[in-house]
Amino acid sequence: MTNTSIGFESYPLSPIQRGMLFHHLEDPRSGVDIEQLVIQLPETVDVPRLHSAWQWLVGRHDALRAQFVWDNVDQPQQVILPTLSVPFVVKDARGLDQSRHSAELATFLEVDRTRGFDMGHAPLLRLTLFQWNKASFTLVWTFHHALVDGRSYIHLLREVFDAYQELEKGEIAERPAPLAFREHIYWLQKQNFTAAESFWKYQLQGFTSPTPLVVDGLPDNPKSEFRHGEAWRYVDCQTTRTLRKIAETHDLTMNSIVMGAWAILLHRYSGEEDIVFGATRACRKSSIPGADGIVGTLINTVPIR
């Protein structure tokens, strides 16, 4: 599907991509939907060869060459550029004391995330390679989540490092062309959304307001720069084994256990008996044949009641 007003191949956004575009327009520098994969490389790295492998990867998968258009069009479009130069920056940190490596990387990740991307201009990805010493590197792959989802990460990393190894021998081996992300979009456009709307209205009938998360004692500071945060709590091995046993006994997944715990927490904080929250699904088994191998953003968030 080509939009002649844009000039390149283009097609509409998936539902989750529309949500990510909304987040971007609301606050482009919030860091929301900015993904950072940190890859430790305890070896000597051939920097030009690694850069070439990433350049090949981006040329191979159309979803990685996307930019987004939302003004003066009937509906937002993702435009696929025919070629793209991959931003690749090398940071020489060999003079930095080893005790400062973690802090240096953490500072970079924080700044890099809030730097974000302009979704209207590709590329929506960049690579930063830290060299700590002769045989110790850290590669940071930063990209907008609207390009690819979590099921794509491992596939892409396997391909790029396979290509890196092959380039040592001279050239990258021929591979079958990948199934393009646009095929999933075409499949989406054929779906009966009227029936889907009726289904969800039935599932959510009687539920009229969002589940509140009532927390006392939080400071009210509307001028604060930060509106998001992270809290970490590690579950020990014994507790994990117990939870796995409970899941197996009741023919559940660990994900079901976690969602049940979250529902109980929301009930206790809100006092509500009827709880609804969102859960992200991979949405690959329900798409076209071969969707497991598609590089793109196929995920969607659905309500769990």
WOJOUR-V390451 format. One record per residue. RES is the residue in one letter. OMEGA is omega in whole degrees, 0 to 359 (* if undefined). Layout:
# WOJOUR-V390451
res=RES omega=OMEGA
res=RES omega=OMEGA
This chain:
# WOJOUR-V390451
res=M omega=181
res=T omega=175
res=N omega=186
res=T omega=179
res=S omega=180
res=I omega=175
res=G omega=178
res=F omega=175
res=E omega=180
res=S omega=177
res=Y omega=184
res=P omega=179
res=L omega=170
res=S omega=181
res=P omega=182
res=I omega=177
res=Q omega=177
res=R omega=177
res=G omega=179
res=M omega=176
res=L omega=176
res=F omega=178
res=H omega=181
res=H omega=182
res=L omega=180
res=E omega=181
res=D omega=186
res=P omega=184
res=R omega=182
res=S omega=185
res=G omega=178
res=V omega=180
res=D omega=173
res=I omega=183
res=E omega=178
res=Q omega=174
res=L omega=182
res=V omega=187
res=I omega=180
res=Q omega=181
res=L omega=181
res=P omega=185
res=E omega=172
res=T omega=184
res=V omega=172
res=D omega=189
res=V omega=179
res=P omega=180
res=R omega=178
res=L omega=177
res=H omega=180
res=S omega=180
res=A omega=178
res=W omega=178
res=Q omega=177
res=W omega=182
res=L omega=181
res=V omega=176
res=G omega=183
res=R omega=187
res=H omega=184
res=D omega=182
res=A omega=181
res=L omega=180
res=R omega=185
res=A omega=164
res=Q omega=191
res=F omega=180
res=V omega=180
res=W omega=178
res=D omega=176
res=N omega=174
res=V omega=181
res=D omega=175
res=Q omega=181
res=P omega=182
res=Q omega=167
res=Q omega=185
res=V omega=183
res=I omega=179
res=L omega=181
res=P omega=178
res=T omega=183
res=L omega=175
res=S omega=185
res=V omega=176
res=P omega=184
res=F omega=184
res=V omega=177
res=V omega=178
res=K omega=181
res=D omega=182
res=A omega=183
res=R omega=179
res=G omega=184
res=L omega=178
res=D omega=185
res=Q omega=181
res=S omega=182
res=R omega=183
res=H omega=182
res=S omega=180
res=A omega=179
res=E omega=180
res=L omega=180
res=A omega=178
res=T omega=179
res=F omega=183
res=L omega=179
res=E omega=180
res=V omega=182
res=D omega=182
res=R omega=182
res=T omega=172
res=R omega=174
res=G omega=179
res=F omega=168
res=D omega=186
res=M omega=179
res=G omega=183
res=H omega=174
res=A omega=5
res=P omega=176
res=L omega=176
res=L omega=176
res=R omega=181
res=L omega=177
res=T omega=182
res=L omega=176
res=F omega=172
res=Q omega=181
res=W omega=173
res=N omega=187
res=K omega=184
res=A omega=178
res=S omega=181
res=F omega=170
res=T omega=179
res=L omega=176
res=V omega=176
res=W omega=180
res=T omega=181
res=F omega=176
res=H omega=184
res=H omega=179
res=A omega=179
res=L omega=185
res=V omega=177
res=D omega=186
res=G omega=178
res=R omega=181
res=S omega=190
res=Y omega=185
res=I omega=179
res=H omega=182
res=L omega=181
res=L omega=177
res=R omega=181
res=E omega=186
res=V omega=180
res=F omega=170
res=D omega=179
res=A omega=178
res=Y omega=178
res=Q omega=181
res=E omega=180
res=L omega=177
res=E omega=180
res=K omega=174
res=G omega=182
res=E omega=180
res=I omega=181
res=A omega=177
res=E omega=178
res=R omega=174
res=P omega=178
res=A omega=181
res=P omega=174
res=L omega=188
res=A omega=179
res=F omega=182
res=R omega=180
res=E omega=176
res=H omega=178
res=I omega=178
res=Y omega=178
res=W omega=178
res=L omega=183
res=Q omega=181
res=K omega=184
res=Q omega=180
res=N omega=183
res=F omega=176
res=T omega=177
res=A omega=179
res=A omega=179
res=E omega=179
res=S omega=179
res=F omega=184
res=W omega=175
res=K omega=178
res=Y omega=182
res=Q omega=186
res=L omega=181
res=Q omega=181
res=G omega=178
res=F omega=192
res=T omega=183
res=S omega=181
res=P omega=176
res=T omega=182
res=P omega=172
res=L omega=187
res=V omega=180
res=V omega=180
res=D omega=170
res=G omega=178
res=L omega=181
res=P omega=178
res=D omega=183
res=N omega=183
res=P omega=181
res=K omega=182
res=S omega=180
res=E omega=186
res=F omega=179
res=R omega=178
res=H omega=178
res=G omega=179
res=E omega=174
res=A omega=184
res=W omega=173
res=R omega=182
res=Y omega=178
res=V omega=184
res=D omega=186
res=C omega=182
res=Q omega=178
res=T omega=179
res=T omega=178
res=R omega=179
res=T omega=179
res=L omega=178
res=R omega=179
res=K omega=176
res=I omega=180
res=A omega=181
res=E omega=181
res=T omega=184
res=H omega=178
res=D omega=179
res=L omega=171
res=T omega=175
res=M omega=178
res=N omega=178
res=S omega=178
res=I omega=181
res=V omega=179
res=M omega=177
res=G omega=178
res=A omega=179
res=W omega=178
res=A omega=179
res=I omega=179
res=L omega=179
res=L omega=177
res=H omega=184
res=R omega=180
res=Y omega=185
res=S omega=186
res=G omega=182
res=E omega=175
res=E omega=182
res=D omega=188
res=I omega=175
res=V omega=174
res=F omega=183
res=G omega=176
res=A omega=181
res=T omega=180
res=R omega=182
res=A omega=176
res=C omega=180
res=R omega=179
res=K omega=182
res=S omega=182
res=S omega=184
res=I omega=175
res=P omega=181
res=G omega=183
res=A omega=178
res=D omega=182
res=G omega=181
res=I omega=173
res=V omega=182
res=G omega=180
res=T omega=180
res=L omega=185
res=I omega=172
res=N omega=177
res=T omega=181
res=V omega=180
res=P omega=173
res=I omega=182
res=R omega=*
